[in-house]
Amino acid sequence: MITRLPSWVLSCAWVLAFAAGIINVVGLGSFEHAAVTHLTGSTSLLGMAVADADFPLALHLLLVIGAFFGGTVLSGFIVQDSTLRLGRRYSVVLALEAAALVAAVQLLQRNAMSGIYLAGVACGLQNAMATTFSGTIIRTSHVTGMFTDLGIFLGHFVRGVPVEPRRLRICLVVVSGFFCGGLAGAAGFRTYGPATLYVPAAIAFLLAVAYTVYRTVAQRRDV
């Protein structure tokens, strides 16, 4: 399936991972220090909170997890398929992500917890969309799987087992995009605080517009 991915998928994967890196840094830097682009740490913290009978924290973590999960459900409802296809409504998902991030800025600037949840919704939307358009090959909101694959590739290389170059490129693209997003997010958060989320919001919106234009032109060409 990897060999059938369009060439622009790698570019989009880097940009989306970059946006997710910014979002996660803002979440970590906010007053709740919450990772919003993935659920591993939040799930572990939830277990600790329940064990400690810290139910307010447990409720908060459940809402963080539920927000991300809700975003994935909404993305799945909109896109509907795991096959990359021109008619799919990726622009709708991207526009919703942008709107959620803009609203998150307004709430976080008021120290409202719901801003974190909206950022989680945005990440769930993006990660599910990238998964569906890439056939579960690319996850753009976290890099654990990518580092796992890189480790496997290194092990295979040491043993002399052939490594698929394009899969290796995908892993490096996502990891570098997420890392660069973290750098940009950290620099932006020190100066602009939650308003740094306007950057990934703008990225999502511009991608939505670009996809809409591309789809319109392609459909007219086919008529």
C-alpha atoms as an extended CHARMM CRD file, in Angstrom:
* protein
*
       223  EXT
         1         1  MET       CA              0.0000000000        0.0000000000        0.0000000000  PROA      1               0.0000000000
         2         2  ILE       CA              2.8870000000        2.3680000000        0.7060000000  PROA      2               0.0000000000
         3         3  THR       CA              3.9970000000        2.3080000000       -2.9100000000  PROA      3               0.0000000000
         4         4  ARG       CA              0.6270000000        3.6440000000       -4.0090000000  PROA      4               0.0000000000
         5         5  LEU       CA              0.7600000000        6.7630000000       -1.8490000000  PROA      5               0.0000000000
         6         6  PRO       CA              0.7470000000       10.0050000000       -3.8980000000  PROA      6               0.0000000000
         7         7  SER       CA              3.9830000000       11.9810000000       -3.7270000000  PROA      7               0.0000000000
         8         8  TRP       CA              2.2990000000       14.8930000000       -1.9200000000  PROA      8               0.0000000000
         9         9  VAL       CA              1.4100000000       12.6960000000        1.0570000000  PROA      9               0.0000000000
        10        10  LEU       CA              4.9120000000       13.0340000000        2.5220000000  PROA      10              0.0000000000
        11        11  SER       CA              4.7420000000       16.8250000000        2.3190000000  PROA      11              0.0000000000
        12        12  CYS       CA              1.3210000000       16.8980000000        3.9540000000  PROA      12              0.0000000000
        13        13  ALA       CA              2.4920000000       14.4660000000        6.6360000000  PROA      13              0.0000000000
        14        14  TRP       CA              5.3880000000       16.7560000000        7.5560000000  PROA      14              0.0000000000
        15        15  VAL       CA              3.1640000000       19.8370000000        7.7120000000  PROA      15              0.0000000000
        16        16  LEU       CA              0.5180000000       18.0640000000        9.8030000000  PROA      16              0.0000000000
        17        17  ALA       CA              3.1460000000       16.6290000000       12.1650000000  PROA      17              0.0000000000
        18        18  PHE       CA              4.6460000000       20.1220000000       12.4640000000  PROA      18              0.0000000000
        19        19  ALA       CA              1.2320000000       21.5010000000       13.4260000000  PROA      19              0.0000000000
        20        20  ALA       CA              0.7150000000       18.7200000000       15.9750000000  PROA      20              0.0000000000
        21        21  GLY       CA              4.1270000000       19.4110000000       17.5010000000  PROA      21              0.0000000000
        22        22  ILE       CA              3.0980000000       23.0260000000       18.0960000000  PROA      22              0.0000000000
        23        23  ILE       CA             -0.2440000000       22.0130000000       19.6040000000  PROA      23              0.0000000000
        24        24  ASN       CA              1.3320000000       19.5580000000       22.0260000000  PROA      24              0.0000000000
        25        25  VAL       CA              3.9120000000       22.0530000000       23.2640000000  PROA      25              0.0000000000
        26        26  VAL       CA              1.1900000000       24.6180000000       23.9180000000  PROA      26              0.0000000000
        27        27  GLY       CA             -0.7860000000       21.9800000000       25.7980000000  PROA      27              0.0000000000
        28        28  LEU       CA              2.2350000000       21.0440000000       27.8740000000  PROA      28              0.0000000000
        29        29  GLY       CA              3.0660000000       24.6940000000       28.5110000000  PROA      29              0.0000000000
        30        30  SER       CA             -0.4510000000       25.6940000000       29.5320000000  PROA      30              0.0000000000
        31        31  PHE       CA             -1.7020000000       25.8780000000       33.0950000000  PROA      31              0.0000000000
        32        32  GLU       CA             -2.6690000000       22.1870000000       33.1040000000  PROA      32              0.0000000000
        33        33  HSD       CA              0.4960000000       20.8810000000       31.3770000000  PROA      33              0.0000000000
        34        34  ALA       CA             -1.5530000000       18.4180000000       29.3420000000  PROA      34              0.0000000000
        35        35  ALA       CA             -0.3100000000       16.3990000000       26.3840000000  PROA      35              0.0000000000
        36        36  VAL       CA             -3.1530000000       16.6270000000       23.8920000000  PROA      36              0.0000000000
        37        37  THR       CA             -1.8160000000       15.0180000000       20.7130000000  PROA      37              0.0000000000
        38        38  HSD       CA             -1.7180000000       11.4650000000       22.0820000000  PROA      38              0.0000000000
        39        39  LEU       CA             -3.2720000000        9.5220000000       24.9430000000  PROA      39              0.0000000000
        40        40  THR       CA             -0.5400000000        7.2600000000       26.3440000000  PROA      40              0.0000000000
        41        41  GLY       CA              0.5900000000        9.5500000000       29.1420000000  PROA      41              0.0000000000
        42        42  SER       CA             -2.9320000000       10.7270000000       29.9180000000  PROA      42              0.0000000000
        43        43  THR       CA             -4.1350000000        7.1380000000       30.2530000000  PROA      43              0.0000000000
        44        44  SER       CA             -1.2890000000        6.3160000000       32.6430000000  PROA      44              0.0000000000
        45        45  LEU       CA             -1.9970000000        9.4640000000       34.6680000000  PROA      45              0.0000000000
        46        46  LEU       CA             -5.6770000000        8.5190000000       34.7560000000  PROA      46              0.0000000000
        47        47  GLY       CA             -4.7850000000        5.1720000000       36.3140000000  PROA      47              0.0000000000
        48        48  MET       CA             -2.6500000000        6.9330000000       38.9170000000  PROA      48              0.0000000000
        49        49  ALA       CA             -5.3930000000        9.4640000000       39.6590000000  PROA      49              0.0000000000
        50        50  VAL       CA             -7.9850000000        6.7370000000       40.1930000000  PROA      50              0.0000000000
        51        51  ALA       CA             -5.5800000000        4.7800000000       42.3970000000  PROA      51              0.0000000000
        52        52  ASP       CA             -4.9820000000        7.9330000000       44.4710000000  PROA      52              0.0000000000
        53        53  ALA       CA             -8.7240000000        8.6770000000       44.5900000000  PROA      53              0.0000000000
        54        54  ASP       CA             -8.0190000000       12.0640000000       43.0030000000  PROA      54              0.0000000000
        55        55  PHE       CA            -11.3380000000       12.1750000000       41.2200000000  PROA      55              0.0000000000
        56        56  PRO       CA            -11.2060000000       15.8070000000       39.9900000000  PROA      56              0.0000000000
        57        57  LEU       CA             -7.9310000000       15.0130000000       38.2010000000  PROA      57              0.0000000000
        58        58  ALA       CA             -9.3680000000       11.7340000000       36.9550000000  PROA      58              0.0000000000
        59        59  LEU       CA            -12.3580000000       13.5670000000       35.4980000000  PROA      59              0.0000000000
        60        60  HSD       CA            -10.0750000000       16.0820000000       33.7860000000  PROA      60              0.0000000000
        61        61  LEU       CA             -7.9860000000       13.3020000000       32.2440000000  PROA      61              0.0000000000
        62        62  LEU       CA            -11.0940000000       11.4580000000       31.1370000000  PROA      62              0.0000000000
        63        63  LEU       CA            -12.2340000000       14.6100000000       29.3630000000  PROA      63              0.0000000000
        64        64  VAL       CA             -8.8240000000       15.0020000000       27.6800000000  PROA      64              0.0000000000
        65        65  ILE       CA             -9.0260000000       11.4060000000       26.4730000000  PROA      65              0.0000000000
        66        66  GLY       CA            -12.6670000000       11.7690000000       25.5010000000  PROA      66              0.0000000000
        67        67  ALA       CA            -11.9800000000       14.9640000000       23.5500000000  PROA      67              0.0000000000
        68        68  PHE       CA             -9.3090000000       13.3110000000       21.4170000000  PROA      68              0.0000000000
        69        69  PHE       CA            -11.4790000000       10.2410000000       20.9410000000  PROA      69              0.0000000000
        70        70  GLY       CA            -14.4540000000       12.4090000000       20.0270000000  PROA      70              0.0000000000
        71        71  GLY       CA            -12.3640000000       14.1070000000       17.3620000000  PROA      71              0.0000000000
        72        72  THR       CA            -11.4650000000       10.7430000000       15.8490000000  PROA      72              0.0000000000
        73        73  VAL       CA            -15.1260000000        9.6890000000       15.8230000000  PROA      73              0.0000000000
        74        74  LEU       CA            -16.1460000000       12.9130000000       14.0910000000  PROA      74              0.0000000000
        75        75  SER       CA            -13.3680000000       12.5360000000       11.5270000000  PROA      75              0.0000000000
        76        76  GLY       CA            -14.3950000000        8.9590000000       10.8160000000  PROA      76              0.0000000000
        77        77  PHE       CA            -18.0050000000       10.0430000000       10.3950000000  PROA      77              0.0000000000
        78        78  ILE       CA            -17.0260000000       12.7530000000        7.9070000000  PROA      78              0.0000000000
        79        79  VAL       CA            -14.3760000000       10.9200000000        5.8660000000  PROA      79              0.0000000000
        80        80  GLN       CA            -16.0230000000        7.4740000000        6.0380000000  PROA      80              0.0000000000
        81        81  ASP       CA            -13.2980000000        5.4580000000        4.3000000000  PROA      81              0.0000000000
        82        82  SER       CA             -9.6540000000        4.4110000000        4.6690000000  PROA      82              0.0000000000
        83        83  THR       CA             -8.9600000000        4.7250000000        0.9410000000  PROA      83              0.0000000000
        84        84  LEU       CA             -7.4460000000        7.9180000000       -0.4170000000  PROA      84              0.0000000000
        85        85  ARG       CA            -10.0410000000        9.3180000000       -2.7950000000  PROA      85              0.0000000000
        86        86  LEU       CA            -10.4820000000       12.7600000000       -4.2950000000  PROA      86              0.0000000000
        87        87  GLY       CA            -14.1030000000       13.1510000000       -3.2850000000  PROA      87              0.0000000000
        88        88  ARG       CA            -13.4670000000       12.6080000000        0.4110000000  PROA      88              0.0000000000
        89        89  ARG       CA            -14.2230000000       15.5880000000        2.6330000000  PROA      89              0.0000000000
        90        90  TYR       CA            -10.7520000000       16.1680000000        4.0420000000  PROA      90              0.0000000000
        91        91  SER       CA            -11.2580000000       19.9150000000        3.7450000000  PROA      91              0.0000000000
        92        92  VAL       CA            -14.2210000000       19.7100000000        6.1400000000  PROA      92              0.0000000000
        93        93  VAL       CA            -12.1130000000       17.9380000000        8.7570000000  PROA      93              0.0000000000
        94        94  LEU       CA             -9.2720000000       20.4310000000        8.3460000000  PROA      94              0.0000000000
        95        95  ALA       CA            -11.6610000000       23.3850000000        8.6030000000  PROA      95              0.0000000000
        96        96  LEU       CA            -13.1510000000       21.9470000000       11.7920000000  PROA      96              0.0000000000
        97        97  GLU       CA             -9.6570000000       21.4750000000       13.2020000000  PROA      97              0.0000000000
        98        98  ALA       CA             -8.8370000000       25.1020000000       12.4500000000  PROA      98              0.0000000000
        99        99  ALA       CA            -12.0630000000       26.2920000000       14.0800000000  PROA      99              0.0000000000
       100       100  ALA       CA            -11.4510000000       24.1650000000       17.1810000000  PROA      100             0.0000000000
       101       101  LEU       CA             -7.9520000000       25.5860000000       17.5830000000  PROA      101             0.0000000000
       102       102  VAL       CA             -9.1140000000       29.1830000000       17.1800000000  PROA      102             0.0000000000
       103       103  ALA       CA            -11.7720000000       28.6100000000       19.8310000000  PROA      103             0.0000000000
       104       104  ALA       CA             -9.1820000000       26.9000000000       22.0470000000  PROA      104             0.0000000000
       105       105  VAL       CA             -7.0270000000       30.0470000000       21.9830000000  PROA      105             0.0000000000
       106       106  GLN       CA             -9.9110000000       32.1860000000       23.1970000000  PROA      106             0.0000000000
       107       107  LEU       CA            -10.6670000000       29.7840000000       26.0440000000  PROA      107             0.0000000000
       108       108  LEU       CA             -7.0670000000       29.2070000000       27.1140000000  PROA      108             0.0000000000
       109       109  GLN       CA             -6.4690000000       32.9470000000       27.2670000000  PROA      109             0.0000000000
       110       110  ARG       CA             -9.2700000000       33.0030000000       29.8530000000  PROA      110             0.0000000000
       111       111  ASN       CA             -7.7230000000       30.0440000000       31.7140000000  PROA      111             0.0000000000
       112       112  ALA       CA            -10.7260000000       27.9210000000       30.7590000000  PROA      112             0.0000000000
       113       113  MET       CA            -10.0330000000       24.2010000000       30.9060000000  PROA      113             0.0000000000
       114       114  SER       CA            -12.2660000000       23.5940000000       27.9110000000  PROA      114             0.0000000000
       115       115  GLY       CA             -9.5510000000       25.1000000000       25.7080000000  PROA      115             0.0000000000
       116       116  ILE       CA             -7.4040000000       22.0280000000       26.3480000000  PROA      116             0.0000000000
       117       117  TYR       CA            -10.3010000000       19.7800000000       25.3940000000  PROA      117             0.0000000000
       118       118  LEU       CA            -10.8770000000       21.6200000000       22.1180000000  PROA      118             0.0000000000
       119       119  ALA       CA             -7.1850000000       21.2600000000       21.2840000000  PROA      119             0.0000000000
       120       120  GLY       CA             -7.6020000000       17.5370000000       21.9110000000  PROA      120             0.0000000000
       121       121  VAL       CA            -10.5900000000       17.4210000000       19.5750000000  PROA      121             0.0000000000
       122       122  ALA       CA             -8.4970000000       19.1310000000       16.8990000000  PROA      122             0.0000000000
       123       123  CYS       CA             -5.7200000000       16.5590000000       17.2750000000  PROA      123             0.0000000000
       124       124  GLY       CA             -8.1640000000       13.6800000000       17.1260000000  PROA      124             0.0000000000
       125       125  LEU       CA             -9.6730000000       15.0960000000       13.9440000000  PROA      125             0.0000000000
       126       126  GLN       CA             -6.2570000000       15.4510000000       12.3210000000  PROA      126             0.0000000000
       127       127  ASN       CA             -4.8280000000       12.1060000000       13.3650000000  PROA      127             0.0000000000
       128       128  ALA       CA             -7.8730000000       10.1510000000       12.2390000000  PROA      128             0.0000000000
       129       129  MET       CA             -7.9800000000       11.9920000000        8.9190000000  PROA      129             0.0000000000
       130       130  ALA       CA             -4.2990000000       11.3130000000        8.2250000000  PROA      130             0.0000000000
       131       131  THR       CA             -4.8240000000        7.6790000000        9.1610000000  PROA      131             0.0000000000
       132       132  THR       CA             -7.7730000000        7.3030000000        6.8240000000  PROA      132             0.0000000000
       133       133  PHE       CA             -6.1620000000        9.0060000000        3.8620000000  PROA      133             0.0000000000
       134       134  SER       CA             -3.0020000000        6.9530000000        4.2970000000  PROA      134             0.0000000000
       135       135  GLY       CA             -4.5960000000        3.6020000000        5.0770000000  PROA      135             0.0000000000
       136       136  THR       CA             -3.3260000000        3.4770000000        8.7150000000  PROA      136             0.0000000000
       137       137  ILE       CA              0.2500000000        4.0490000000        7.5350000000  PROA      137             0.0000000000
       138       138  ILE       CA              0.8080000000        7.5440000000        8.9000000000  PROA      138             0.0000000000
       139       139  ARG       CA              0.0100000000        8.9450000000       12.3340000000  PROA      139             0.0000000000
       140       140  THR       CA              0.7730000000       12.6520000000       12.4380000000  PROA      140             0.0000000000
       141       141  SER       CA             -0.0640000000       13.6070000000       16.0160000000  PROA      141             0.0000000000
       142       142  HSD       CA              2.4850000000       11.3980000000       17.8060000000  PROA      142             0.0000000000
       143       143  VAL       CA              5.7520000000        9.6580000000       16.9960000000  PROA      143             0.0000000000
       144       144  THR       CA              5.9010000000        6.5570000000       19.2090000000  PROA      144             0.0000000000
       145       145  GLY       CA              5.0210000000        4.2520000000       16.3370000000  PROA      145             0.0000000000
       146       146  MET       CA              7.4800000000        6.0050000000       14.0590000000  PROA      146             0.0000000000
       147       147  PHE       CA             10.3470000000        5.5360000000       16.5110000000  PROA      147             0.0000000000
       148       148  THR       CA              9.3030000000        1.9100000000       16.9000000000  PROA      148             0.0000000000
       149       149  ASP       CA              9.4890000000        1.4310000000       13.1460000000  PROA      149             0.0000000000
       150       150  LEU       CA             12.8620000000        3.1710000000       13.0070000000  PROA      150             0.0000000000
       151       151  GLY       CA             14.1540000000        0.8110000000       15.6730000000  PROA      151             0.0000000000
       152       152  ILE       CA             12.8660000000       -2.1740000000       13.7390000000  PROA      152             0.0000000000
       153       153  PHE       CA             14.5110000000       -0.8830000000       10.5800000000  PROA      153             0.0000000000
       154       154  LEU       CA             17.8260000000       -0.4620000000       12.3840000000  PROA      154             0.0000000000
       155       155  GLY       CA             17.5810000000       -3.9880000000       13.7650000000  PROA      155             0.0000000000
       156       156  HSD       CA             16.8210000000       -5.3060000000       10.2960000000  PROA      156             0.0000000000
       157       157  PHE       CA             19.7330000000       -3.3400000000        8.8450000000  PROA      157             0.0000000000
       158       158  VAL       CA             22.1490000000       -4.8060000000       11.3960000000  PROA      158             0.0000000000
       159       159  ARG       CA             20.9180000000       -8.3030000000       10.5370000000  PROA      159             0.0000000000
       160       160  GLY       CA             21.1490000000       -7.6070000000        6.8130000000  PROA      160             0.0000000000
       161       161  VAL       CA             17.3810000000       -7.7410000000        6.3000000000  PROA      161             0.0000000000
       162       162  PRO       CA             16.1550000000       -5.4620000000        3.4680000000  PROA      162             0.0000000000
       163       163  VAL       CA             14.5150000000       -2.2220000000        4.6330000000  PROA      163             0.0000000000
       164       164  GLU       CA             11.7300000000       -0.5270000000        2.6840000000  PROA      164             0.0000000000
       165       165  PRO       CA             13.1500000000        2.9250000000        1.8130000000  PROA      165             0.0000000000
       166       166  ARG       CA              9.8180000000        4.6970000000        1.4290000000  PROA      166             0.0000000000
       167       167  ARG       CA              8.5520000000        3.5500000000        4.8250000000  PROA      167             0.0000000000
       168       168  LEU       CA             11.8150000000        4.7610000000        6.3390000000  PROA      168             0.0000000000
       169       169  ARG       CA             11.2990000000        8.1620000000        4.6990000000  PROA      169             0.0000000000
       170       170  ILE       CA              7.7630000000        8.3670000000        6.0920000000  PROA      170             0.0000000000
       171       171  CYS       CA              9.0480000000        7.7820000000        9.6390000000  PROA      171             0.0000000000
       172       172  LEU       CA             11.8070000000       10.3720000000        9.2940000000  PROA      172             0.0000000000
       173       173  VAL       CA              9.3960000000       12.9080000000        7.7900000000  PROA      173             0.0000000000
       174       174  VAL       CA              6.8620000000       12.6020000000       10.6210000000  PROA      174             0.0000000000
       175       175  VAL       CA              9.4770000000       12.5970000000       13.3920000000  PROA      175             0.0000000000
       176       176  SER       CA             11.2840000000       15.6400000000       11.9620000000  PROA      176             0.0000000000
       177       177  GLY       CA              8.0120000000       17.4940000000       11.4230000000  PROA      177             0.0000000000
       178       178  PHE       CA              6.8310000000       16.8550000000       14.9810000000  PROA      178             0.0000000000
       179       179  PHE       CA             10.2250000000       17.8540000000       16.4090000000  PROA      179             0.0000000000
       180       180  CYS       CA             10.3750000000       21.0690000000       14.3790000000  PROA      180             0.0000000000
       181       181  GLY       CA              6.8260000000       21.8490000000       15.4520000000  PROA      181             0.0000000000
       182       182  GLY       CA              7.9020000000       21.4230000000       19.0590000000  PROA      182             0.0000000000
       183       183  LEU       CA             10.7530000000       23.8790000000       18.5570000000  PROA      183             0.0000000000
       184       184  ALA       CA              8.4680000000       26.4110000000       16.8970000000  PROA      184             0.0000000000
       185       185  GLY       CA              5.7790000000       25.9000000000       19.5160000000  PROA      185             0.0000000000
       186       186  ALA       CA              8.2000000000       26.4150000000       22.3920000000  PROA      186             0.0000000000
       187       187  ALA       CA              9.5620000000       29.6100000000       20.8610000000  PROA      187             0.0000000000
       188       188  GLY       CA              6.0820000000       30.9120000000       20.1020000000  PROA      188             0.0000000000
       189       189  PHE       CA              4.5920000000       30.0080000000       23.4860000000  PROA      189             0.0000000000
       190       190  ARG       CA              7.2320000000       31.9920000000       25.3620000000  PROA      190             0.0000000000
       191       191  THR       CA              6.1880000000       35.1360000000       23.4930000000  PROA      191             0.0000000000
       192       192  TYR       CA              2.5650000000       34.6500000000       22.5140000000  PROA      192             0.0000000000
       193       193  GLY       CA              1.2480000000       32.0430000000       24.9380000000  PROA      193             0.0000000000
       194       194  PRO       CA             -1.8970000000       30.1880000000       23.8010000000  PROA      194             0.0000000000
       195       195  ALA       CA             -2.1200000000       32.4360000000       20.7260000000  PROA      195             0.0000000000
       196       196  THR       CA              0.6160000000       30.2260000000       19.2800000000  PROA      196             0.0000000000
       197       197  LEU       CA             -2.2170000000       27.8560000000       18.3760000000  PROA      197             0.0000000000
       198       198  TYR       CA             -3.1930000000       30.2870000000       15.6440000000  PROA      198             0.0000000000
       199       199  VAL       CA             -0.2430000000       28.9050000000       13.6520000000  PROA      199             0.0000000000
       200       200  PRO       CA             -1.5390000000       25.2930000000       13.4110000000  PROA      200             0.0000000000
       201       201  ALA       CA             -5.0450000000       26.7100000000       12.9430000000  PROA      201             0.0000000000
       202       202  ALA       CA             -3.8020000000       28.6800000000        9.9370000000  PROA      202             0.0000000000
       203       203  ILE       CA             -1.9980000000       25.6090000000        8.6120000000  PROA      203             0.0000000000
       204       204  ALA       CA             -5.1520000000       23.5130000000        8.8240000000  PROA      204             0.0000000000
       205       205  PHE       CA             -7.2470000000       26.2200000000        7.1860000000  PROA      205             0.0000000000
       206       206  LEU       CA             -4.7840000000       26.7510000000        4.3330000000  PROA      206             0.0000000000
       207       207  LEU       CA             -4.6060000000       23.0050000000        3.7080000000  PROA      207             0.0000000000
       208       208  ALA       CA             -8.4070000000       22.9030000000        3.6220000000  PROA      208             0.0000000000
       209       209  VAL       CA             -8.4890000000       25.6810000000        1.0390000000  PROA      209             0.0000000000
       210       210  ALA       CA             -5.6940000000       24.0950000000       -1.0100000000  PROA      210             0.0000000000
       211       211  TYR       CA             -7.4440000000       20.7250000000       -1.0590000000  PROA      211             0.0000000000
       212       212  THR       CA            -10.7680000000       22.3210000000       -2.0410000000  PROA      212             0.0000000000
       213       213  VAL       CA             -9.1260000000       24.1630000000       -4.9430000000  PROA      213             0.0000000000
       214       214  TYR       CA             -7.2290000000       21.0660000000       -6.0350000000  PROA      214             0.0000000000
       215       215  ARG       CA            -10.3490000000       18.9060000000       -5.9290000000  PROA      215             0.0000000000
       216       216  THR       CA            -12.3880000000       21.4770000000       -7.8650000000  PROA      216             0.0000000000
       217       217  VAL       CA             -9.7620000000       21.8260000000      -10.5870000000  PROA      217             0.0000000000
       218       218  ALA       CA             -9.3340000000       18.0640000000      -10.8800000000  PROA      218             0.0000000000
       219       219  GLN       CA            -13.0610000000       17.4630000000      -11.1290000000  PROA      219             0.0000000000
       220       220  ARG       CA            -13.4580000000       20.0960000000      -13.8380000000  PROA      220             0.0000000000
       221       221  ARG       CA            -10.5640000000       18.5450000000      -15.7490000000  PROA      221             0.0000000000
       222       222  ASP       CA            -12.3030000000       15.1610000000      -15.6700000000  PROA      222             0.0000000000
       223       223  VAL       CA            -15.6030000000       16.5440000000      -16.9720000000  PROA      223             0.0000000000
